[in-house]
Amino acid sequence: MKKHPLKHTFGLCLLALFVLPGAGAAILEQAKRSPKQEKEMQQKAAVSDLKADIVYKKIGDLELTLDLLLPRKKTDKSGRVLFPNGTPVVFYFHGGGWRGGSRYISPNDARFFSDNGLALACVSYRFAKNNGLTIADCVTDCFDAARFIVKNAARYGLDSSVLLAYGHSAGGHLTLMMLMADPGEFIGDPALARENVSFAGGVASAPPSNFVDPEALENSGWTNSDENFIGAFGGSREEKRALAQKVSPYYWLKKDSPRTLIIHGDADPTVGITQSLWMEKKARELVCSHA
């Protein structure tokens, strides 16, 4: 997916403990790091308590990983503990059209969250690009990453009742799905299936939110492309309408959906602002408490 005119200005990532893949294990290509990314990981480790390459689930020999950044700052200026019930967790879901991108964000972003006493989880997920996988698999992986964090909250001193998320473009879509969709409709790893995941809020930048209604797809160069749709859904719009609706946040939006901020540029040619305007209109029609 092309870059958007409106850039997101917040980020996240982490590491302090490097975990090597087990014998015979494989990792996602997008989870591998360039020399520049390796250097930046060391910089992130200097500003936070970083745990890198944590395996949150395995599919055969393939290990899916995330980075967890735990904050250095735990108290305010007066010495009071910032979060007595455990550290809130912010999840970062990267963009890239569900077929590109990576979880690796800048050291400055890592410092921002650490300095504000927040834990961060940067997630790598499988891509959907004419490979038998669909956007639903991306959503399932992200829910499993959240389930893993909930399951291991005590180990890392986290408050599993305060989960937040943000992302840009495809990552914005995944953020909205985490906030609004029913996790029970996206079960992946059976070992994580019993974990209760509920997000408290989030920020989505330039997010695709409706893959079904033609009017909502106006001026959306990427999401309105039949070729891109087939790559992401494994079939035509007619054949995959039910699946497209299942992964459209618009159809999951309810009156009691979590607090959500959507940021969208009105000149975005990739994901047209109509997508977000439809979300706003429905929220007002539902009289959502946060609209």
N, C-alpha and C positions, 0 to 999 in steps of 0.2 A: 504494500500500500504506500502511495506517495506521501511525502511530508505535507502537513496541513499548514495553511497560512498562519493559524493561531497555534503557537507552541505551548505545551504545558510547562509550568515553571517549578514543579516540585518533583521529587524523585525518591529513590530508595534502593538499597542494596546492602550487603554485609559480608563480614567474615573475620575470623580470628583463628579458627581451627579449620585446617584444610583436611577434608576427608577424601581419601583416594577410593576409586571404585574397587569393589571386591574382585577377587579373581574370577575371570571369565565374564565379568559384568560389562555392560556397555552403557554409555550415557548419551543423551540427546546431543545431536550436532550443535544445536543452538546454545547448549550449556557449556561448550568448550570455550576457552578464553584465549584471546590474542595476547601478544606480549604487552600491549598497552593496557589491556584489561587486567592482566596479572599485576602490573605495577599499580593500577588504581585500587585493586583489591587490598594491597599492602597499605595504601593510604587510608582506606576505609577502616582497616584494622587499627590504625593509629588513633582514630577518633571515636571508636565504639568497640563494644565487645562483640566481635563478629564470629559467627559460626557459618562456615561456607560448605556448600555442596552436601547439605543434609538430604539424604534419600527419604522422600516422603511416600513413595510407593514403587513397586517393581511390577513390570509387565513382562513375564518371561525373564530374559537376561537383561532387559532394558531398565535402567534405574532413572527415575524422574527425581530431580533435585530442586532444592530451593536454598537460598541464603537467608540466614536469620541474623538481624542486627539487634543486639540488646543495648540499651542506652547506658552510657557512663553516668549520666546525671540521674540520681534517684531522689534527691531532696531539693526543696526550694531554698531561698537565701536565708530563711530563718531556721533551716535544718529540719523542717517538717517533711515527712515522706510524701512525695507527689501522689502516688497511687497506692494506698494501703492495701487494697485488695488484689494487687498484682498489676503488672504493666500492660496497658492497652496495646493491641497489635494492629498495625496498619499493613495491609497487603498491597503490593505493587504488581499489577498485571500489565505487561508490556504490549505495545502495539506492533503492527507489521502485517496486517491483513490476515491474521490467523495462519500465516505461512512464512513469516519472517520475524526479524527482531530478536532481542535478547533481554534478559532480566538485569543486565549490568548498567547501573546508573552511576553518576559522578560521586566523588568523595564529598563534594560540597553538599549534595543532597543527603548523604549519609550523616554528615555532621549536623545538619538541621534537625533531623528527627532525634538523633542521640541527645543533642543539647536540650531538647524539649521533653526528654524523659519517655519517649515512645519507642516501642519495639517495632521492627519492620521485617516483613517477609517478602523477598523477591522470588517470584515463581517462574520456573521454566515449565512449559506445557507442550504437548505434542502438536504438530502442525497439520492442517488439513489442506492438502494440495495435490488432488488427484491421486491419492495414495490409499484410498479405502477408508480414510478417516474423515470426519466432518466437524463442523463447528461445535456440535454437541459433545464431541470427544474433548475439545479444548475446554468447554465448560465443566465437564466431568473432572478433568484433571485439576482444575482450579478449586473445585469443591473438595476434592480429595486432599489438596494441599492445606486447605482450611481445616478439614477434619483432622489431619495429622497434627496441626498446631494445637487444636483443642485437646486432642488425646494426650499431648505432651506438655500441656500448659504448666503443670506443677513443676516439671523438670526444669523449665526455663523461667519460672517465676512470672508467668503471664496471667492476665485476667481474660479467660476465654469468653466472658460475657460481654466484652467490649472489643468487637472486631470491626475494623474499618477497612475501606478499600479505595484505591484510585487507579486510574489508567487513562491512556490517551488512544483515541481511534479504536482499533480492535480491542485494546486494553480497556477502553472506556465501556465498550459493549460487555466485556467480561465482568467489569465492575458492576454494571447494572444488573447483570444476571445473578451475581452473588447477592446483591441487595434484595432482589425482587422474586427470583425464581424459587420453586420448591426444591430443596436439595434432594428430596426423596425421588425426584424424577431424573436425577443424574447420579446414580450409584455406580461407583467404579470398583475400587479395591474392597473386597468383602471384609477385610480386616479393619477397615475404617468406617464401614457402613453404619454402625450403631452410634457414631459420634454425632451429637446435636450441634449443628452449625447455624448461627443466627447473626447476621451483620447488623450493626447499629446505625451505620451511615456510610457515606462515601462521596467521592468527587469523580465525575466522568467528563472527560474532555473530548469533544467531537465524536460522540459515540453513535455507531449504527444501532438503531433500536427497533426497526421494523423491516423485515425482509419480505413481507407479504403484500401490503397494499401499494399499488402502483403510484398513487398520489403522494405517499410518504417517501417514495424513492426519487421524486423529482430533483433534478440538479445534483444527484449523487453519482458521480462518474464511476466510482469503483463498485459500490453496492448495487447499482442499476445495470451492471454488465452481466449479460447471460453467461459469458465465458467464466467470469469470476464466480458466479453463483454455482455453476456446475463443479468447479474445482473445490469449492467450500462445502457443498452439500451432496455431491456425488450423483447428481441428476438434474433434470430440468425443473423449472419453477412449478410446473403442473405436477410432475412426479413427486416432488419433495415439499409440497405445500405444508403438510402437517409438521414436518421436521422444521421447516423455516419458521412456522408459527411458534413451535416449541422453544426455539432459541431467540425469539424476538422479545426483548424486555417490555415493549409496549403492551403485549398481551398478558404480562405478569403483573403489571402495575395495578395496585389495589389502594383502597382508601387508607389502609394502615401500613403501607410500604414504608421502609426506613427513610430517615431524613437524607435527601439527595440533592447535591448541587451539580448541575450540568452547565458546562462552559462550551460555547460553540461560536465560531466565527461565521459571520453572515456571507462571506465570500469563499467559503470552503467548497472547492470543486470535487473533492473526493467523497466526502460524506456531507451531503447538503444539509443546511440548517433546518430544513423541513422535518428531518428526522427528530430533532430535539423539540421543535415547535409542536409536533404531534404529541410528544410526551407531556409537554406543559399543558396543552389543551385538555388532554385526558385527565391529568391531575386536578385541574380546576373543575372539570365536570364531576369528578368523584368527590370534590371538596376534601382533598387530602389535607391532613392537619398541617403539613409543612409547605403547601403550595402557595 
